[in-house]
Amino acid sequence: MPGLTLTDHLFSVPLDHDRPDGEHIEIYAREVAATGRGRERLPWLLFLQGGPGMRPPRPIGRDSWLDRALVDYRVLLLDQRGTGRSSAITRQTLPGRGEIAAQADYLAHFRADAIVRDAELIRRELTDEPWSVLGQSFGGMCAVTYLSLAPEGLREAIITGGLPALCVTADEIYRAAYPRVHRKNTAYYRRYPQDTALVRRIAAHLIERPAPLPDGSLLTVEAFQSLGLMLGTGDGADMLHYLLEETWAGAELSDTFLARAAAFLSYAQLPLNPLMHELTYAQRGTGATNWAAQRVRGEFPQFDARTALAGGEPVLFTGEMTYPSHFDQPCLAPLREPAEMLFAREDWPDLYDPQRLAANDVPVAAAVYLDDMYVDAAYSLQTAEAIRGLRLWATNEYEHDGLRANDGRVLDHLLRMLHGQI
């Protein structure tokens, strides 16, 4: 590949790091370096992708943040356990674990603490030196877990849109999320006021006649509202507007619209996400998450499409939430029962160590996006105060996808902060 040298790595790690002699799983990573002599002398930068359940980028060139990173580092793109080529979890693989309880027990080992321990084993195979970590979104949460569990493995940490709340329940997370999503809806309808009536018409149609999607599932009004996941990115409002441009074929929803909506809504390529998303907020003492987003939604009746239609109000889209209805998709239906068991669990270990973070001596720079729909800025700012020595960049210039969408400018800014240049 012009300008890049790509090297594949495959590692064997314990499924349960507390039982290193037990079952092992495979972890895949791709090393990316700039072509030329001396690349082997560059320090390592581990990239932790957002998610959970999303694989890192498959580079086709020196684009976006990667171009800036390759100036100073060789980059390791990690397929976090259960994703991509790392012992992937899907409807086809999970049933092979046995009974439903065994499947749930297996899935319990796919959170941030296990990802960090995987990273530490991999680091020690590749280098004797601490390495740098760049965490985007959920990857930033993993980076804070890294600072809590194994700071000796880190040379420095860069976090974009992923400073987590340290001691907050899933209910509190979603209770803060719905008002943020409401604000994004308001901004969307302000930008595209003509879509207000269109969305109401679609919602009314789907309440009466849920539409079959290409994968065999139904587009219900609640599934349609989930398209609001787009609204958290820089171009998301425009993407949603254009998606709705070709909605109707006479009195029916068009095949074009249904196919495009299905592509956005399907979890076929990231089935681990709805299994793990709300478990990101499960720790000792927080209790079972128990479908937190669904339960808390009842506290915000303005998100009920039927209520909105009856009251003449705009129909609101939802955001990054996991609902039981997601498991109606064929790609997720076989995973519903283990999900139920996971969400009923109460015995989760802590992901963060506030005392260790308060004594942190690893250089850390973090971007907090003040208008972020996915991650609560108020909680992130509290965590920034709780990590000793963290250099903070709080900005409303970018949305949650600022790292990917802005040609390396976000990463460059954070690196210059980290190295005392600004």
C-alpha positions as CSV (number, residue, x, y, z in Angstrom):
1,M,0.0,0.0,0.0
2,P,1.6,3.3,-1.0
3,G,3.1,5.1,1.9
4,L,2.2,2.4,4.4
5,T,3.6,-0.8,5.7
6,L,1.0,-3.2,7.2
7,T,1.9,-6.1,9.4
8,D,-0.7,-8.5,10.9
9,H,-0.3,-9.9,14.4
10,L,-2.3,-12.6,16.1
11,F,-2.1,-13.2,19.8
12,S,-3.4,-15.8,22.2
13,V,-4.8,-14.4,25.5
14,P,-6.8,-15.9,28.4
15,L,-10.5,-15.6,28.2
16,D,-10.4,-14.9,31.9
17,H,-7.3,-13.1,33.0
18,D,-7.8,-14.4,36.5
19,R,-7.4,-17.9,35.1
20,P,-4.3,-17.6,32.8
21,D,-4.1,-21.4,32.4
22,G,-7.7,-21.7,31.3
23,E,-9.3,-21.2,27.9
24,H,-7.6,-18.8,25.5
25,I,-9.1,-16.7,22.7
26,E,-7.4,-15.0,19.7
27,I,-6.8,-11.3,19.5
28,Y,-5.9,-9.8,16.1
29,A,-4.1,-6.5,15.6
30,R,-2.7,-4.7,12.5
31,E,0.5,-2.7,12.8
32,V,0.6,0.4,10.5
33,A,3.8,2.3,9.9
34,A,5.0,4.8,7.4
35,T,7.1,3.3,4.6
36,G,10.8,3.9,5.0
37,R,13.8,3.2,7.1
38,G,13.7,3.7,10.8
39,R,10.1,2.9,11.4
40,E,11.0,0.1,13.8
41,R,12.6,2.7,16.0
42,L,9.4,4.7,16.4
43,P,7.4,4.3,19.6
44,W,4.2,2.4,19.6
45,L,0.7,4.0,19.7
46,L,-2.1,1.6,20.5
47,F,-5.4,2.7,19.0
48,L,-8.6,1.7,21.0
49,Q,-11.6,2.1,18.8
50,G,-15.0,3.4,19.9
51,G,-17.9,1.1,20.4
52,P,-18.1,-1.2,22.2
53,G,-18.2,-3.9,19.5
54,M,-16.8,-1.9,16.6
55,R,-13.6,-2.8,14.9
56,P,-10.9,-0.2,14.2
57,P,-10.4,1.3,10.7
58,R,-9.0,-0.8,7.9
59,P,-6.6,1.8,6.4
60,I,-6.5,2.4,2.6
61,G,-4.0,5.2,2.9
62,R,-2.7,7.9,5.2
63,D,-6.1,9.5,5.8
64,S,-7.7,11.3,8.7
65,W,-6.0,11.1,12.1
66,L,-3.7,8.2,11.0
67,D,-1.7,10.5,8.8
68,R,-0.8,12.7,11.8
69,A,-0.1,9.7,14.0
70,L,2.4,8.1,11.6
71,V,4.6,11.1,11.9
72,D,5.5,10.2,15.5
73,Y,4.5,6.6,15.9
74,R,3.9,3.2,14.5
75,V,0.3,2.4,15.2
76,L,-1.3,-0.8,16.4
77,L,-5.0,-1.1,15.4
78,L,-6.5,-3.5,17.8
79,D,-9.6,-5.6,17.1
80,Q,-10.9,-5.6,20.6
81,R,-12.0,-9.1,21.9
82,G,-15.2,-10.2,20.3
83,T,-14.8,-7.9,17.3
84,G,-13.4,-8.2,13.8
85,R,-10.9,-11.0,13.6
86,S,-10.6,-11.4,17.4
87,S,-12.8,-14.4,18.3
88,A,-15.8,-12.6,17.0
89,I,-19.1,-12.9,18.8
90,T,-22.2,-13.3,16.5
91,R,-25.4,-15.2,16.3
92,Q,-23.5,-17.9,14.5
93,T,-20.7,-18.3,17.0
94,L,-22.2,-17.6,20.5
95,P,-24.6,-20.6,20.5
96,G,-21.5,-22.8,20.3
97,R,-20.7,-21.9,23.9
98,G,-23.5,-24.1,25.1
99,E,-26.5,-23.3,27.3
100,I,-27.8,-19.7,27.7
101,A,-26.1,-19.3,31.2
102,A,-22.8,-20.4,29.7
103,Q,-23.2,-17.9,26.8
104,A,-23.8,-15.1,29.4
105,D,-20.8,-16.2,31.4
106,Y,-18.7,-16.0,28.3
107,L,-19.9,-12.6,27.4
108,A,-19.1,-11.2,30.8
109,H,-15.4,-11.4,29.8
110,F,-15.7,-8.9,27.0
111,R,-15.7,-5.5,28.9
112,A,-13.0,-2.8,29.1
113,D,-11.1,-4.5,32.0
114,A,-10.5,-7.6,29.9
115,I,-9.5,-5.4,26.8
116,V,-6.9,-3.6,28.9
117,R,-5.4,-6.8,30.2
118,D,-5.3,-8.1,26.6
119,A,-3.4,-4.9,25.7
120,E,-0.9,-5.4,28.5
121,L,-0.1,-9.0,27.4
122,I,0.3,-7.8,23.8
123,R,2.5,-4.9,24.8
124,R,4.9,-7.2,26.6
125,E,5.1,-9.4,23.5
126,L,5.9,-6.4,21.3
127,T,8.1,-4.2,23.5
128,D,9.7,-3.9,26.8
129,E,8.8,-0.2,26.9
130,P,5.5,1.5,27.9
131,W,3.5,2.6,24.9
132,S,1.1,5.4,24.1
133,V,-2.6,4.9,23.8
134,L,-5.2,6.8,21.7
135,G,-8.7,6.1,22.8
136,Q,-11.8,7.3,20.9
137,S,-15.2,7.2,22.6
138,F,-15.5,3.8,24.2
139,G,-11.8,3.5,23.5
140,G,-11.2,6.5,25.8
141,M,-13.2,4.7,28.5
142,C,-10.8,1.8,28.0
143,A,-7.9,4.2,28.3
144,V,-9.2,5.4,31.7
145,T,-9.5,1.8,32.7
146,Y,-5.9,1.3,31.6
147,L,-4.8,4.2,33.8
148,S,-6.7,2.5,36.7
149,L,-5.4,-1.0,36.2
150,A,-2.0,-0.9,34.6
151,P,-0.6,2.6,34.3
152,E,2.9,1.2,34.3
153,G,2.2,0.1,30.8
154,L,1.5,3.6,29.5
155,R,3.9,6.2,28.3
156,E,1.1,8.7,27.6
157,A,-2.7,8.6,27.0
158,I,-4.7,10.6,24.4
159,I,-8.5,10.5,24.8
160,T,-11.1,11.9,22.4
161,G,-14.7,12.1,23.3
162,G,-14.4,9.3,25.8
163,L,-13.8,10.5,29.4
164,P,-16.3,8.3,31.3
165,A,-18.3,9.0,34.5
166,L,-16.4,7.2,37.2
167,C,-19.1,6.2,39.7
168,V,-22.4,6.6,38.0
169,T,-25.2,4.1,37.4
170,A,-26.6,3.2,33.9
171,D,-29.8,4.9,34.9
172,E,-28.1,8.2,35.7
173,I,-26.2,7.9,32.4
174,Y,-29.4,7.6,30.3
175,R,-31.2,10.2,32.5
176,A,-28.6,12.7,31.4
177,A,-28.6,11.4,27.8
178,Y,-32.3,11.9,26.8
179,P,-32.2,15.7,27.3
180,R,-29.0,15.9,25.2
181,V,-30.7,13.9,22.4
182,H,-33.7,16.2,22.7
183,R,-31.5,19.2,22.1
184,K,-30.0,17.5,19.0
185,N,-33.6,16.9,17.7
186,T,-34.4,20.6,18.2
187,A,-31.3,21.6,16.3
188,Y,-32.2,19.1,13.5
189,Y,-35.7,20.4,13.1
190,R,-34.4,24.0,13.2
191,R,-32.0,23.1,10.3
192,Y,-34.6,21.2,8.3
193,P,-38.1,22.5,9.4
194,Q,-39.7,20.8,6.4
195,D,-38.8,17.5,7.9
196,T,-41.1,18.0,10.9
197,A,-44.3,17.1,9.0
198,L,-42.5,14.4,7.0
199,V,-41.3,12.6,10.1
200,R,-44.8,12.8,11.7
201,R,-46.3,11.3,8.5
202,I,-43.8,8.4,8.5
203,A,-44.3,7.8,12.2
204,A,-48.1,7.7,11.9
205,H,-47.8,5.3,9.0
206,L,-45.5,3.0,10.9
207,I,-47.8,2.9,13.9
208,E,-50.5,1.6,11.7
209,R,-48.4,-0.5,9.3
210,P,-44.9,-1.5,10.4
211,A,-42.9,-2.0,7.2
212,P,-40.9,-5.2,6.4
213,L,-37.1,-4.6,6.0
214,P,-34.8,-6.5,3.7
215,D,-33.5,-8.6,6.6
216,G,-37.0,-9.8,7.5
217,S,-37.4,-7.6,10.6
218,L,-40.0,-4.9,10.8
219,L,-39.5,-1.2,10.8
220,T,-41.6,-0.1,13.7
221,V,-42.0,3.5,14.8
222,E,-39.5,2.8,17.6
223,A,-37.0,1.4,15.2
224,F,-37.5,4.4,12.9
225,Q,-36.8,6.7,15.9
226,S,-33.5,4.9,16.4
227,L,-32.2,6.6,13.2
228,G,-31.5,9.5,15.6
229,L,-28.2,7.8,16.3
230,M,-26.9,9.7,13.3
231,L,-27.5,13.1,15.0
232,G,-24.3,12.8,17.1
233,T,-21.8,13.3,14.3
234,G,-20.8,16.4,12.5
235,D,-22.7,15.6,9.3
236,G,-25.4,13.5,11.0
237,A,-28.3,15.9,10.6
238,D,-27.6,16.2,6.9
239,M,-27.3,12.4,6.5
240,L,-30.7,11.9,8.2
241,H,-32.3,14.6,6.1
242,Y,-31.0,13.0,2.9
243,L,-32.1,9.6,4.1
244,L,-35.7,10.9,4.3
245,E,-35.6,12.5,0.8
246,E,-36.9,9.4,-1.0
247,T,-39.3,8.1,1.6
248,W,-42.5,7.5,-0.3
249,A,-43.6,5.5,-3.3
250,G,-47.2,6.7,-3.5
251,A,-48.8,5.8,-0.2
252,E,-46.2,3.2,0.6
253,L,-42.7,3.6,2.1
254,S,-40.3,3.2,-0.8
255,D,-37.9,0.3,-1.2
256,T,-35.1,2.8,-1.5
257,F,-35.9,4.3,1.9
258,L,-36.4,0.9,3.6
259,A,-33.1,-0.4,2.2
260,R,-31.1,2.6,3.3
261,A,-32.8,2.6,6.8
262,A,-32.1,-1.1,7.2
263,A,-28.4,-0.4,6.5
264,F,-28.2,2.2,9.2
265,L,-30.2,0.2,11.8
266,S,-28.8,-3.3,11.3
267,Y,-26.5,-4.7,14.0
268,A,-25.3,-7.5,11.7
269,Q,-21.8,-6.0,11.5
270,L,-21.5,-5.1,15.2
271,P,-23.7,-7.6,17.3
272,L,-21.5,-7.1,20.3
273,N,-22.6,-3.5,20.7
274,P,-26.1,-4.0,22.0
275,L,-24.9,-6.7,24.3
276,M,-22.1,-4.6,25.9
277,H,-23.3,-1.0,25.6
278,E,-25.1,-0.5,28.8
279,L,-22.7,-2.9,30.6
280,T,-20.1,-0.2,30.0
281,Y,-21.7,1.5,33.0
282,A,-21.9,-1.6,35.3
283,Q,-19.6,-1.6,38.3
284,R,-19.5,-2.8,41.9
285,G,-22.4,-1.4,43.8
286,T,-24.3,-0.1,40.8
287,G,-26.7,-3.1,40.6
288,A,-28.1,-4.7,37.5
289,T,-28.5,-2.5,34.5
290,N,-31.8,-4.2,33.6
291,W,-32.5,-2.5,30.2
292,A,-31.7,0.9,31.7
293,A,-32.3,2.9,28.5
294,Q,-35.7,1.4,28.0
295,R,-36.8,2.0,31.7
296,V,-35.5,5.5,31.8
297,R,-37.2,6.4,28.5
298,G,-40.5,6.2,30.4
299,E,-39.4,9.3,32.4
300,F,-39.3,11.2,29.1
301,P,-42.8,10.9,27.5
302,Q,-41.8,13.4,24.8
303,F,-40.0,10.5,23.1
304,D,-43.2,8.5,22.8
305,A,-44.2,9.0,19.1
306,R,-47.9,8.4,19.8
307,T,-47.9,11.1,22.5
308,A,-46.2,13.5,20.1
309,L,-48.6,12.8,17.3
310,A,-51.6,13.2,19.6
311,G,-50.3,16.5,20.9
312,G,-49.2,18.0,17.6
313,E,-45.5,17.9,18.6
314,P,-42.5,16.9,16.5
315,V,-41.7,13.2,16.7
316,L,-38.3,12.9,18.4
317,F,-35.6,10.5,17.4
318,T,-33.6,8.6,20.0
319,G,-29.9,8.2,20.2
320,E,-27.2,5.7,21.4
321,M,-29.5,3.5,23.5
322,T,-30.1,-0.3,23.6
323,Y,-33.7,-1.4,23.6
324,P,-35.2,-4.8,23.8
325,S,-36.7,-4.2,20.4
326,H,-33.2,-4.3,18.8
327,F,-33.1,-8.0,19.5
328,D,-36.0,-8.5,17.1
329,Q,-33.4,-8.2,14.3
330,P,-32.6,-11.7,13.0
331,C,-28.9,-11.1,13.6
332,L,-29.6,-10.5,17.3
333,A,-32.6,-12.6,18.1
334,P,-30.5,-15.7,19.2
335,L,-28.6,-13.4,21.6
336,R,-31.7,-12.0,23.4
337,E,-31.7,-14.6,26.2
338,P,-28.0,-14.2,27.1
339,A,-28.6,-10.5,27.0
340,E,-31.4,-10.8,29.5
341,M,-29.1,-12.7,31.8
342,L,-26.3,-10.2,31.5
343,F,-28.5,-7.2,32.1
344,A,-29.9,-8.9,35.3
345,R,-26.4,-9.5,36.7
346,E,-25.3,-7.4,39.7
347,D,-21.8,-8.7,40.5
348,W,-19.6,-6.6,38.2
349,P,-16.1,-5.6,39.0
350,D,-15.0,-1.9,39.0
351,L,-13.6,-0.5,35.8
352,Y,-12.0,2.6,37.3
353,D,-9.9,3.3,40.4
354,P,-10.5,6.9,41.6
355,Q,-7.6,6.7,44.1
356,R,-5.2,5.6,41.5
357,L,-6.4,8.2,39.0
358,A,-6.0,10.9,41.7
359,A,-2.4,9.8,42.0
360,N,-1.8,9.4,38.3
361,D,1.6,10.3,36.9
362,V,1.0,9.3,33.2
363,P,0.8,12.3,30.9
364,V,-2.8,12.5,29.7
365,A,-4.5,14.9,27.2
366,A,-8.2,14.7,26.6
367,A,-10.7,16.4,24.3
368,V,-14.2,16.9,25.7
369,Y,-16.8,17.9,23.1
370,L,-19.2,20.1,24.9
371,D,-22.1,19.4,22.5
372,D,-21.4,15.6,22.4
373,M,-24.7,13.7,22.1
374,Y,-23.1,10.3,23.0
375,V,-21.0,11.2,26.1
376,D,-22.1,13.6,28.8
377,A,-19.8,16.6,28.9
378,A,-20.6,17.4,32.5
379,Y,-19.6,13.9,33.7
380,S,-16.5,14.1,31.5
381,L,-15.4,17.4,33.0
382,Q,-15.8,15.9,36.5
383,T,-13.5,13.0,35.5
384,A,-11.0,15.4,34.0
385,E,-10.7,17.0,37.4
386,A,-10.3,13.5,39.0
387,I,-7.3,12.5,36.9
388,R,-4.2,14.0,38.3
389,G,-2.2,16.0,35.7
390,L,-4.7,15.6,32.9
391,R,-4.5,18.3,30.2
392,L,-8.0,19.2,29.1
393,W,-9.3,20.6,25.8
394,A,-13.0,21.4,26.2
395,T,-14.4,22.6,22.9
396,N,-17.7,22.9,21.0
397,E,-15.9,23.1,17.7
398,Y,-16.3,19.4,17.0
399,E,-18.9,16.7,17.4
400,H,-18.2,13.2,18.7
401,D,-16.5,12.1,15.5
402,G,-14.0,15.0,15.6
403,L,-11.0,12.6,15.6
404,R,-12.1,10.9,12.3
405,A,-13.7,13.8,10.5
406,N,-11.1,16.5,10.7
407,D,-7.9,15.4,9.0
408,G,-5.8,14.9,12.1
409,R,-6.4,18.4,13.6
410,V,-7.9,17.0,16.8
411,L,-5.0,14.6,17.3
412,D,-2.4,17.2,16.4
413,H,-3.9,19.6,19.0
414,L,-3.8,17.0,21.7
415,L,-0.3,15.9,21.0
416,R,0.9,19.5,21.1
417,M,-0.9,19.9,24.4
418,L,0.7,16.7,25.7
419,H,4.2,17.8,24.7
420,G,3.9,21.3,26.2
421,Q,3.8,23.1,22.8
422,I,0.5,24.8,23.6
